[in-house]
């Protein structure tokens, strides 16, 4: 089924027509996000392995996920598993578990935006993020709820693997949630507004989950 211009949804295409250009762009996004996750961890490390004080990567990951749909989930999983996990000195199982947090975060982001944006007469990839209504929608569905879900999983994971004691779960949850909210609010809208139209104009956005 073909999509109308500007239409974004959650439809599944089991055989998406991928061009070399699009594959290169997705690979570059994965590479950039992986480097940024690693930089986020090593530039401002905390006492918790794999966690950075100011996780700048998430500010870039949110627009990437909105633009690329299901490929954004692949990007998040690989980028976090390698950048914050393996390159941060964590074991493979723990690194892969870290990657799942981005699937939860970006997955909920995509579902919220693609399900609700049009109902509020807003752009599904946030090109209108600097309007009053656009920013309010972004703050709730892009900078708050997805990161809340990601922080719940992240804090639980840190406790489950023994990185934090039970008494620090709530503090870690708050730090992960608020930290990501701040970074996302400061960085993501600029990229969404400035680069979203360019990415879309060159046919690089995914209108369904994969194409």
C-alpha positions as a Python dict, from the first residue, in 0.01 Angstrom:
ca = {
    (1, 'X'): (0, 0, 0),
    (2, 'X'): (136, 339, -95),
    (3, 'X'): (144, 628, 146),
    (4, 'X'): (20, 975, 73),
    (5, 'X'): (277, 1251, 90),
    (6, 'X'): (336, 1345, 452),
    (7, 'X'): (148, 1044, 591),
    (8, 'X'): (321, 851, 868),
    (9, 'X'): (186, 547, 1048),
    (10, 'X'): (265, 213, 1208),
    (11, 'X'): (199, -13, 913),
    (12, 'X'): (421, -312, 851),
    (13, 'X'): (570, -384, 511),
    (14, 'X'): (741, -726, 513),
    (15, 'X'): (933, -646, 195),
    (16, 'X'): (1028, -278, 205),
    (17, 'X'): (1197, -134, -107),
    (18, 'X'): (1530, -25, 38),
    (19, 'X'): (1763, 184, -175),
    (20, 'X'): (2139, 199, -133),
    (21, 'X'): (2109, 563, -32),
    (22, 'X'): (1863, 488, 245),
    (23, 'X'): (2071, 198, 376),
    (24, 'X'): (2378, 422, 384),
    (25, 'X'): (2183, 688, 576),
    (26, 'X'): (2058, 431, 828),
    (27, 'X'): (2412, 295, 870),
    (28, 'X'): (2544, 647, 926),
    (29, 'X'): (2272, 712, 1184),
    (30, 'X'): (2367, 394, 1368),
    (31, 'X'): (2735, 493, 1358),
    (32, 'X'): (2670, 848, 1478),
    (33, 'X'): (2444, 731, 1759),
    (34, 'X'): (2695, 466, 1868),
    (35, 'X'): (2974, 724, 1888),
    (36, 'X'): (2752, 968, 2073),
    (37, 'X'): (2648, 707, 2330),
    (38, 'X'): (3011, 623, 2393),
    (39, 'X'): (3105, 992, 2421),
    (40, 'X'): (2811, 1048, 2655),
    (41, 'X'): (2940, 780, 2889),
    (42, 'X'): (3313, 860, 2885),
    (43, 'X'): (3291, 1240, 2878),
    (44, 'X'): (3092, 1270, 3199),
    (45, 'X'): (3109, 932, 3373),
    (46, 'X'): (2922, 842, 3689),
    (47, 'X'): (2990, 577, 3948),
    (48, 'X'): (2747, 352, 3763),
    (49, 'X'): (2903, 167, 3464),
    (50, 'X'): (2751, 252, 3127),
    (51, 'X'): (2574, 566, 3252),
    (52, 'X'): (2674, 925, 3171),
    (53, 'X'): (2580, 1239, 3362),
    (54, 'X'): (2471, 1422, 3047),
    (55, 'X'): (2354, 1166, 2789),
    (56, 'X'): (2373, 1387, 2480),
    (57, 'X'): (2312, 1093, 2246),
    (58, 'X'): (1944, 1082, 2335),
    (59, 'X'): (1894, 1433, 2198),
    (60, 'X'): (1997, 1303, 1855),
    (61, 'X'): (1830, 964, 1891),
    (62, 'X'): (1480, 1108, 1928),
    (63, 'X'): (1476, 1284, 1587),
    (64, 'X'): (1645, 985, 1425),
    (65, 'X'): (1370, 756, 1556),
    (66, 'X'): (1094, 990, 1439),
    (67, 'X'): (1247, 1012, 1093),
    (68, 'X'): (1344, 648, 1043),
    (69, 'X'): (1070, 457, 1228),
    (70, 'X'): (1162, 95, 1293),
    (71, 'X'): (1517, 162, 1180),
    (72, 'X'): (1540, 396, 1477),
    (73, 'X'): (1484, 95, 1704),
    (74, 'X'): (1770, -87, 1531),
    (75, 'X'): (1985, 224, 1573),
    (76, 'X'): (1902, 255, 1943),
    (77, 'X'): (1963, -110, 2022),
    (78, 'X'): (2295, -132, 1838),
    (79, 'X'): (2415, 213, 1943),
    (80, 'X'): (2350, 168, 2312),
    (81, 'X'): (2460, -198, 2325),
    (82, 'X'): (2795, -108, 2171),
    (83, 'X'): (2854, 255, 2270),
    (84, 'X'): (2734, 252, 2630),
    (85, 'X'): (2778, -122, 2678),
    (86, 'X'): (3068, -301, 2513),
    (87, 'X'): (3285, 8, 2463),
    (88, 'X'): (3211, 101, 2822),
    (89, 'X'): (3357, -228, 2942),
    (90, 'X'): (3033, -413, 3016),
    (91, 'X'): (2973, -780, 2943),
    (92, 'X'): (2782, -882, 2631),
    (93, 'X'): (2461, -990, 2813),
    (94, 'X'): (2446, -666, 3014),
    (95, 'X'): (2527, -459, 2705),
    (96, 'X'): (2241, -621, 2513),
    (97, 'X'): (2009, -557, 2807),
    (98, 'X'): (2114, -190, 2797),
    (99, 'X'): (2019, -185, 2428),
    (100, 'X'): (1666, -301, 2509),
    (101, 'X'): (1611, 25, 2699),
    (102, 'X'): (1630, 219, 2372),
    (103, 'X'): (1385, -16, 2204),
    (104, 'X'): (1138, 66, 2482),
    (105, 'X'): (1212, 438, 2470),
    (106, 'X'): (1214, 487, 2094),
    (107, 'X'): (935, 236, 2039),
    (108, 'X'): (699, 425, 2269),
    (109, 'X'): (808, 753, 2109),
    (110, 'X'): (722, 633, 1759),
    (111, 'X'): (387, 488, 1867),
    (112, 'X'): (285, 806, 2049),
    (113, 'X'): (389, 1044, 1773),
    (114, 'X'): (252, 845, 1482),
    (115, 'X'): (-72, 760, 1659),
    (116, 'X'): (-155, 1100, 1809),
    (117, 'X'): (18, 1382, 1620),
    (118, 'X'): (-226, 1393, 1328),
    (119, 'X'): (-522, 1385, 1568),
    (120, 'X'): (-391, 1710, 1716),
    (121, 'X'): (-324, 1844, 1365),
    (122, 'X'): (50, 1831, 1419),
    (123, 'X'): (336, 1701, 1208),
    (124, 'X'): (431, 1337, 1292),
    (125, 'X'): (804, 1406, 1264),
    (126, 'X'): (792, 1729, 1459),
    (127, 'X'): (868, 1986, 1191),
    (128, 'X'): (630, 2222, 1375),
    (129, 'X'): (793, 2165, 1713),
    (130, 'X'): (857, 2537, 1768),
    (131, 'X'): (489, 2625, 1755),
    (132, 'X'): (316, 2650, 2093),
    (133, 'X'): (101, 2342, 2042),
    (134, 'X'): (379, 2153, 1867),
    (135, 'X'): (622, 2207, 2152),
    (136, 'X'): (364, 2111, 2416),
    (137, 'X'): (292, 1787, 2228),
    (138, 'X'): (663, 1717, 2187),
    (139, 'X'): (734, 1778, 2554),
    (140, 'X'): (466, 1531, 2661),
    (141, 'X'): (500, 1262, 2393),
    (142, 'X'): (865, 1308, 2300),
    (143, 'X'): (1051, 1433, 2606),
    (144, 'X'): (846, 1297, 2897),
    (145, 'X'): (651, 973, 2854),
    (146, 'X'): (904, 770, 2648),
    (147, 'X'): (1186, 863, 2884),
    (148, 'X'): (971, 777, 3184),
    (149, 'X'): (926, 426, 3046),
    (150, 'X'): (1294, 402, 2959),
    (151, 'X'): (1394, 516, 3309),
    (152, 'X'): (1168, 256, 3472),
    (153, 'X'): (1338, -17, 3273),
    (154, 'X'): (1684, 135, 3315),
    (155, 'X'): (1666, 172, 3693),
    (156, 'X'): (1525, -179, 3725),
    (157, 'X'): (1804, -316, 3507),
    (158, 'X'): (2075, -140, 3707),
    (159, 'X'): (1939, -299, 4023),
    (160, 'X'): (1893, -641, 3861),
    (161, 'X'): (2257, -659, 3744),
    (162, 'X'): (2388, -536, 4078),
    (163, 'X'): (2509, -190, 3972),
    (164, 'X'): (2297, -13, 4235),
    (165, 'X'): (2147, -122, 4570),
    (166, 'X'): (1772, -127, 4627),
    (167, 'X'): (1788, 203, 4817),
    (168, 'X'): (1915, 387, 4510),
    (169, 'X'): (1658, 264, 4257),
    (170, 'X'): (1429, 567, 4293),
    (171, 'X'): (1721, 810, 4280),
    (172, 'X'): (1858, 641, 3969),
    (173, 'X'): (1514, 640, 3811),
    (174, 'X'): (1475, 1014, 3874),
    (175, 'X'): (1821, 1089, 3741),
    (176, 'X'): (1769, 890, 3422),
    (177, 'X'): (1426, 1037, 3358),
    (178, 'X'): (1503, 1401, 3432),
    (179, 'X'): (1844, 1390, 3266),
    (180, 'X'): (1701, 1254, 2941),
    (181, 'X'): (1411, 1499, 2953),
    (182, 'X'): (1648, 1795, 2979),
    (183, 'X'): (1880, 1676, 2702),
    (184, 'X'): (1591, 1588, 2474),
    (185, 'X'): (1418, 1921, 2531),
    (186, 'X'): (1734, 2120, 2460),
    (187, 'X'): (1869, 1934, 2156),
    (188, 'X'): (1594, 1740, 1976),
    (189, 'X'): (1363, 2031, 1877),
    (190, 'X'): (1647, 2210, 1698),
    (191, 'X'): (1726, 1904, 1487),
    (192, 'X'): (1360, 1824, 1423),
    (193, 'X'): (1281, 2176, 1304),
    (194, 'X'): (1600, 2242, 1106),
    (195, 'X'): (1678, 1902, 955),
    (196, 'X'): (1341, 1727, 950),
    (197, 'X'): (1224, 1904, 631),
    (198, 'X'): (1557, 1829, 462),
    (199, 'X'): (1550, 1459, 551),
    (200, 'X'): (1189, 1431, 437),
    (201, 'X'): (1248, 1624, 113),
    (202, 'X'): (1520, 1378, 13),
    (203, 'X'): (1288, 1081, 67),
    (204, 'X'): (1481, 940, 364),
    (205, 'X'): (1199, 922, 618),
    (206, 'X'): (1011, 597, 679),
    (207, 'X'): (636, 644, 639),
    (208, 'X'): (560, 299, 779),
    (209, 'X'): (761, 98, 1028),
    (210, 'X'): (1034, 19, 778),
    (211, 'X'): (958, 215, 462),
}
